Amino acid sequence: MSDITNIALDAMGGDNAPAEMIKGAMDAIAKEPLMKVFLVGREDVIQKELANYQYNKEQIEVVNATEVIETAEPPVNAIRRKKDSSIVVGMKMVKEGKADAFVSAGSSGAILVGGQVLIGRIKGVERPPLAPLIPTEKGVTLLIDCGANVDARPSHLVQFAKMGSIYMEHVLGIQNPRVGIVNIGAEEEKGNALVKETFPLLKEEKGIHFIGSVEAREIPHGQADVVVCEAFAGNIILKLYEGVGAVLIQKVKEGMMTTLRSKIGALLIKPALKATLKTFDASEYGGAPLLGLNGLVVKTHGSAKAKEVSNTLTQCVTFKRQKINEKIKECIQSDGASVE
């Protein structure tokens, strides 16, 4: 296996493409010499933006893709019809072994569909989940699933727990990560039908460190390292998390500017406050990998800027070096899980 991590980056995806995508790639290759980024998209547009930079030509290559999948397009139709879109071309590079990972801030639906149709699932994986890292009082927690599988079954959630545990142990270095299932109370008998059916399965699973139910208010305190749920609940948790965080930060900033005294105080605490707020900045932790595929696909926020893109590209390097896909494959297939 080559020491170089080859990453296909969707240069046309997201609200800030291509400028922030390309800037993020430049920042990433400056930090990581063993990385090559393929900028996938309209070559003329990309080359125009690249003219603003001095960079190592061996670490950046443009791959022409003439079409762009828009957010509002039906995902299945878009993947089928737009064969020369940046998402399809980038994913095919992973499928064909030309890239180790694909990163995009583009259409979530197209990325989810494309990941399963073009790259395919690891044998035995029933449903690939989206798994972002979210900041907590104790560091970070993996929220799995946050958007890929709205109507999940108990067996899916068990696999999410296993894959999430592997990710947290080998990417974040957390030994024996604590796994909790999102619930409306701490008692085992509480919850909807899905939670009630899944709880005993997780409790019996020997390959994970299951700690029981986790209420939403405990997630920011870092009660669990891996928080398992189906995508409907997960997406609500993620969006509320981000929204409340943004409002609180804005209110803190406004409060410090109300009087002369508060402004003076703000100057005194600015370094410490900046360091604290940085830990709650989602862009610090990269994107959300779609776990369980035969190659790495990572979704970043549609509003992602250079810092998030750069951190996501670096995240892909760690994923490859730690052989996360191989570990997931070994874990799932050793259980003899059936393929749907």
N, C-alpha and C positions, 0 to 999 in steps of 0.2 A: 504494500500500500504506500502510495506516494505521501511524502510529508507535506506537500502543497495541498491546501484546501481550495477547491475550485467551486465558486459560488455564482450561480446565475441570478442576477438582480433585475427585477422588473423595473426598468428605468422609466416606464410610462405610467405606472400605477400610483394612485394616491392623489391627494389634493395638491401636493407640492412638487409633483413630478414635472420635468426631470431634474430640476435644479437641486433640490434637497437630496434626492436619491444619489446623484452623482457626487455631491459634496460629502455625503455620508460614506460613499465608497472610497473617496480620497482620504478621509480621516482614518478609515479602517486599515487601508493598506499601509498608511504611514506608521501605524502601531503594530501591524502584524506582517512581517516580511514573508511569511510562508502562507500567503493568501493570494489568490488570483480571482478577480471579479469580472464576470462577463456581463456587460451592460446590454440588456436585451430590450430592443425597441426600435423606433424609427431612427435609422442611422444618421440622417442629416441633422435631425434635432439634437441627438446625443453629441455628435461631433462638434456642433456649434457651441454647446455648453462645455465640452472638454477643452476647447480652445482657451478657456479662462484659467487652466491649471498647468502646472509643471508636475509631471508624475513619471513613475517607473513604467515604461511601456510594456514591460514583461508582466506586470500585475493587473493591467487593465486591457480588456479586449471588447470591441463592440460587436454584437450579434444582431443583424438587422431583422426586425419584425415589423411588418407594415401596418398591422391592425392593432386596435386597442379595445379591450372589453370594458364597457362602461358599467358603472355600479348598478344602474337601473335595468340592465338587460337580464332576461331570464338565463340563469347560469347554464343549464343543460344545453339550451339552444346556442348560447354564445360559444361554449366549448366545441360544439359540433361544427358550427358554421365558420367561426373565425380561426381557421387552422394556422394563420400566420400572425396571430395576436401574440403580444409579449408574454402572456401567461402560458399559452399553449406551447410556444417555442421554448420558453424557459423550463417548463416541466418535462418536455421531451428530452432536453439535455440531461436532466437527472435520470430519466428512464433509460437513456442510452449510455449512461455512465460518463458522459462528458462533463458533468458537474456533480459535486457531492451534495449540493443543497440548492434550493430555490427560495428566494425571498421576495415578497411582494406586499405593497400597501394597497393593492387594488381590490377589486370586487371579492368580498368574502365568499359569496356563493360560488363564484367561478373557481376560486382557489380550492374550496372544499370538494366540489364536483371534480375538478381537474385532478386533484390529488388522488382520488379514488379511481377515476376512470383511466387516467393516463399513466400514473405511476403504480397504482395498485396497493392493496393491503398486504402486510406480512401475513403469511399463511397462519391461520388460527386467530387473527385479530378480527373481531366481529364489527367494531365501529371505531375508527380513528377519532380521538377527541382533540379539541383545541385546548392547550394548556398554558396560560400565561402565568408569569410570576407576579404576585401583587405584594406591595410593601406592608409590613406589619411592625408592631412594637419590637419584636425580637429579630427582625431581619426581613425575610420574604417567605411567602407561602405559595404553593402551586395550586391554582384553581383549575380543576379538571372535571367536567367539560364546561367551557364557557360559550359555546356557540355552534358546535357541529352536530349534536344529536339531541334534538328536542324531545323525541319520544323514545328514550332509552329504556332498556330492560335491566333487571338485576344482574344478569351475566355481563352486560356491558360495563356496569359500574364497578364490578369486581375487577375486570381487566383494566379499567381506568386507574384503579388503586394500585395495581401491580406496575403498570407503566409509569405512573407518577412517582412511585417509590424508587424505581430504577433511575429516573431522571434526577430526582433530588439527591440521591446518594452519589451518583457519578458525575453530575454536572456541578452541583452545589457543594458536594463533599459532606452532606449530612448523613451520618451513620444511623441506621435503623430509623428512618423518618417516620414520624407520627402521622397516622392516617385517620381522618375523621370524615363522617358523612354529614352533609348539611341537613339539619332537622329543625323543627319548631320547639324542641325541648330536649332536655338531656336524657329523659327516660327512654328506655328501649322500646316500650310499647307505643310511643308517640310517632306521628308522621303520617304521610299518605301511604297508599298501597305500595308504591315503588320502594320507599324507604323501609317500610316494615318487612318487605320481602328481601331486601338487600342486606339489611343489618345482620341477620344471623349468618349469611354467607361470608360477609367480611369478618365476622367474629371467628368463624371457623378456619379462615384462610391463614395457613401457617407462614406463607411467604411475605406477609406484611405485618407491621406493628399497628394494629387497629386500636384506637382509643375510644371509639364510640361516636356518639352524636356531637355535632358542633353547631351551636346556634350562631346566627349571622353576626350578632354583636360581639362574639368571641373571636371572629376571624381577624379583625384588626389587632387583637392582642397576641396573635401568633399561637393560638391554642393547638393548632395542628400544622404540620409541615406540608401535608397534602390534604386538600379539601375536595371531597368527591361529591358530585351532584350531576343531574342531567342538565342539558344545555339551556333549558328555559330558565331554571333557577340560577344557573351559573352566569348567564348573560345579564340577568337583572342585578345580581350581586356585583358583577364587574362594572356595569354602567353606573350604578348608584355609588359605588366606591369611588370611581373617578370623578363623578359629579360633585359629591360632598367634599372630596379632597380639594377640588379646584375652588369651590365656594369658600371653604375655610381659609385657604391660602390667601384668596383675594380679600376676605374680611380682615385677616390679620394685617395685611399690608395697608388697607384703608385705615384701620384703627391706629396704626403707628404714625399716620400722617395727620391726625386730627388736631393736635395742639403742638405748641413749641416744645413742651416738656416731652411729649411722646416722640417727637422727631429726634430730640437729643438722645432719648433712650434707645430709639431705633438704631441710631448710629453706633451706639455702644454694643448692642447685641447683634448687629448685622452679621458678623462672621459666624457666630454660633448658630444663629437662626438660619442662615444660608446653608450651612452644613446639615442641619436637621431637616430642612425642607427638601434638600437634595435626596435624602433617603426615601422620601415619599413621592418622588418623581418617577412615574411609570416608565418613562423613556430610558431611565438608567438601566433597566433590566432586559432590554431587547424586546423581541416579539414573542408571539405565541406559536410554538411548534405544533404541527398536526402529527401527533404521535401514532405509531403503528403502521406507517407506510413503508414501502420498499425503497425509500429515499427520503431525505429530509426536506420538508416544506415548512416555511415559517411565515406567518401572517403578522404584519405590523399594522399599527393604527392607520386608518385612511388619512389622518392628519399628520402622520409621522414626518419629523424633520431630521436633519442630518445626524443629530446625536443618537436618536433611536435607531436609525438605519445602520450607523456605524456599530453600535452595541449589538445589534441583531446579527450583523456579519461576523463579529467576533464570537458571538454565541454559537454560530455554526461551526467555527473552528473547534471549540471545546466539544461540541456534540460529536464531531468526527473523531477527534483524538481519544475520546472516552468510549468510542464504539457503542454508542447508545442503541442504535438500531440492532446491532448484533446481540446485545444483552436483552433487548426486548424480545427478539426472535427466540432466543434460547429459553427465556422465561415462559413465554406463551406456548411454545411448541412442546416444552417439557411437560406441560400440564395436559397435553393431548387435547387441547381445545379444538372443537369442531369448527369448520369453516362454513359460513352461511352461503 
